[in-house]
Amino acid sequence: MDNTWATALGFRALDAGVDYCVQALTKYVGGHSDLLMGAVSTRDVAAYHALRDTAELLGYYVAPDECFLALRGLPTLALRLERQYASALRIATFLQSHAAISQVNYPPRPGDTYHHLWQRDFKLGNGLLSFTLRQNDMQAIENFVAALQLFTLGNSWGGVHSLVAVAPQRATSSGWLLRLHVGVEQADDLLADLAQALTVLEG
């Protein structure tokens, strides 16, 4: 399974019986948006040797600089995640109660459709959530994003800065999905930024 969203601090994948745990260390582990690295973990010795042999055969090696950057991020991982989780929970609660918002997707928030599963399996949340606007057309999306001052456009979440990204909704849903990555900035400032951007839609 891909455990990048939760990290090992939020979900112990191997303890849950997962055979291979994949994680993009580029994101929360690195934490500073300056690293390209991944990891695959397993408890099975034979599986480990198969992975190791395949990596060597394909020439998958990591440079010392990337290892340094990953190790640099590890000591602050728990502190960053706890802050980002607390801020994201406040933001998700605020968005859910706002008249301009149609739906918020953040399982750690009580009341979310999948909160019971998150509560059953996870120990910690993070800063990644998504939502849809009631005015779900591209012009409204562009107006909202352009009004944001602290959330900048970006796709590679997991760092210390807050980001916003836009994507088409999947399956039978129509319209657009907005994704926020909540960084380590002051939660009150981030909430104020979202509130003022939403007034653009109301106006």
Legacy VTK file of the C-alpha trace (Angstrom):
# vtk DataFile Version 3.0
C-alpha trace
ASCII
DATASET POLYDATA
POINTS 203 float
0.000 0.000 0.000
0.976 3.641 -0.436
1.330 5.123 3.043
2.534 8.583 1.978
-0.619 10.333 3.289
-0.334 9.003 6.840
3.371 8.170 7.190
4.376 5.539 9.724
3.383 7.971 12.488
-0.248 7.915 11.413
-0.636 4.323 10.254
1.596 1.325 10.936
1.079 -0.434 7.629
3.332 -3.420 8.266
1.700 -3.989 11.672
-1.652 -4.144 9.849
-0.449 -7.002 7.664
0.604 -5.052 4.566
3.264 -6.936 2.578
4.897 -3.908 0.932
4.617 -0.343 2.199
5.468 2.382 -0.326
6.128 5.966 0.741
7.102 9.099 -1.177
9.824 10.494 1.076
9.670 13.570 -1.149
6.651 14.706 0.838
6.294 14.671 4.631
9.572 12.947 5.452
11.653 15.425 3.447
9.271 18.177 4.433
10.923 21.082 2.623
9.986 20.561 -1.054
13.601 20.016 -2.097
13.890 16.241 -2.281
12.984 13.511 -4.790
13.076 10.118 -3.078
10.909 7.117 -2.268
10.996 3.988 -0.129
9.541 0.489 -0.112
9.425 -1.390 3.203
8.716 -5.025 4.023
9.204 -7.397 6.943
9.582 -10.455 4.720
13.293 -11.280 4.356
12.871 -13.011 0.993
10.785 -10.116 -0.306
13.459 -7.674 0.876
16.175 -9.532 -1.018
14.002 -9.628 -4.145
13.471 -5.872 -3.898
17.142 -5.220 -3.257
18.299 -7.412 -6.134
15.807 -5.783 -8.522
16.858 -2.291 -7.458
20.517 -3.112 -8.056
19.738 -4.728 -11.402
17.829 -1.619 -12.553
20.384 0.783 -11.111
18.123 2.343 -8.484
20.491 4.162 -6.165
20.008 7.259 -4.052
22.617 10.008 -3.960
24.143 10.994 -0.584
22.618 14.487 -0.821
19.079 13.046 -1.010
19.793 10.789 1.969
21.022 13.822 3.909
17.867 15.788 3.092
15.608 12.898 4.181
17.530 12.484 7.425
17.354 16.244 7.988
13.554 16.119 7.815
13.007 13.150 10.120
13.667 14.897 13.478
10.903 17.456 12.819
8.432 15.087 11.113
6.244 14.531 14.190
6.207 18.231 15.096
5.282 19.272 11.560
2.573 16.653 11.184
0.966 17.485 14.526
0.801 21.181 13.644
-0.428 20.565 10.104
-3.043 18.112 11.342
-4.347 20.542 13.971
-4.537 23.389 11.442
-6.139 21.222 8.743
-8.804 20.037 11.188
-9.703 23.652 11.986
-9.787 24.539 8.297
-11.903 21.508 7.355
-14.398 22.366 10.108
-14.546 25.984 8.932
-15.054 25.014 5.295
-17.764 22.480 6.126
-19.821 25.194 7.814
-19.374 27.799 5.046
-22.302 28.502 2.727
-20.063 28.654 -0.349
-18.790 25.078 0.154
-20.596 22.026 -1.169
-18.510 19.202 0.301
-15.337 18.740 2.343
-13.247 15.558 2.209
-11.103 15.082 5.307
-11.563 11.758 7.164
-10.011 12.995 10.448
-12.890 15.493 10.781
-15.792 14.172 12.890
-18.804 14.030 10.602
-16.806 13.068 7.517
-18.259 10.095 5.618
-15.141 8.020 6.326
-14.314 9.308 9.798
-15.199 5.970 11.406
-12.589 4.187 9.265
-9.953 6.801 9.968
-10.716 6.641 13.692
-10.454 2.845 13.632
-7.131 2.594 11.824
-5.175 5.836 12.132
-3.312 7.523 14.971
-2.590 10.894 13.349
-3.905 13.048 10.525
-2.037 15.433 8.257
-2.488 18.619 6.264
-4.078 17.301 3.055
-7.801 17.820 2.378
-10.103 18.577 -0.535
-13.430 20.312 -1.102
-15.863 21.495 -3.755
-17.456 24.895 -4.194
-21.187 25.331 -4.772
-20.261 27.544 -7.721
-18.354 24.735 -9.348
-17.381 26.285 -12.671
-13.889 27.215 -13.818
-14.475 30.954 -13.547
-15.443 30.632 -9.877
-12.446 28.368 -9.257
-10.088 30.864 -10.912
-11.541 33.770 -8.918
-11.164 31.865 -5.649
-7.609 30.703 -6.303
-6.506 34.137 -7.546
-7.805 35.734 -4.327
-5.737 33.446 -2.083
-2.599 35.040 -0.669
-1.044 32.381 1.567
-2.058 29.268 -0.398
0.007 29.188 -3.598
-0.560 26.958 -6.613
1.362 23.701 -6.331
0.978 19.941 -6.635
3.784 18.430 -4.544
2.254 18.494 -1.072
3.982 17.498 2.149
6.225 20.500 2.717
6.004 23.360 5.172
4.180 25.764 2.837
0.435 25.817 2.169
-0.654 24.941 -1.369
-3.815 24.791 -3.463
-4.371 22.548 -6.496
-7.319 22.080 -8.855
-8.379 18.826 -10.510
-11.442 17.424 -12.319
-13.656 15.274 -10.114
-13.576 11.573 -10.858
-16.146 8.998 -11.889
-19.684 10.299 -12.377
-19.127 13.564 -10.488
-18.916 16.765 -12.474
-17.117 20.002 -11.835
-13.860 20.608 -10.063
-12.165 19.516 -6.874
-9.965 21.893 -4.886
-7.163 20.354 -2.844
-5.451 22.157 0.007
-2.184 21.230 1.585
-1.987 22.990 4.945
1.539 23.996 5.893
3.009 25.161 9.178
1.908 28.793 8.920
-0.333 30.226 11.632
-3.758 28.583 11.411
-5.534 31.880 12.084
-3.769 33.471 9.112
-4.688 30.564 6.831
-8.326 30.705 7.947
-8.442 34.446 7.312
-6.968 33.916 3.848
-9.610 31.328 2.952
-12.398 33.480 4.382
-11.431 36.517 2.333
-11.086 34.425 -0.831
-14.560 32.965 -0.294
-16.050 36.458 0.009
-15.050 36.959 -3.633
-17.528 34.231 -4.571
-20.247 35.584 -2.306
-19.765 39.068 -3.757
LINES 1 204
203 0 1 2 3 4 5 6 7 8 9 10 11 12 13 14 15 16 17 18 19 20 21 22 23 24 25 26 27 28 29 30 31 32 33 34 35 36 37 38 39 40 41 42 43 44 45 46 47 48 49 50 51 52 53 54 55 56 57 58 59 60 61 62 63 64 65 66 67 68 69 70 71 72 73 74 75 76 77 78 79 80 81 82 83 84 85 86 87 88 89 90 91 92 93 94 95 96 97 98 99 100 101 102 103 104 105 106 107 108 109 110 111 112 113 114 115 116 117 118 119 120 121 122 123 124 125 126 127 128 129 130 131 132 133 134 135 136 137 138 139 140 141 142 143 144 145 146 147 148 149 150 151 152 153 154 155 156 157 158 159 160 161 162 163 164 165 166 167 168 169 170 171 172 173 174 175 176 177 178 179 180 181 182 183 184 185 186 187 188 189 190 191 192 193 194 195 196 197 198 199 200 201 202
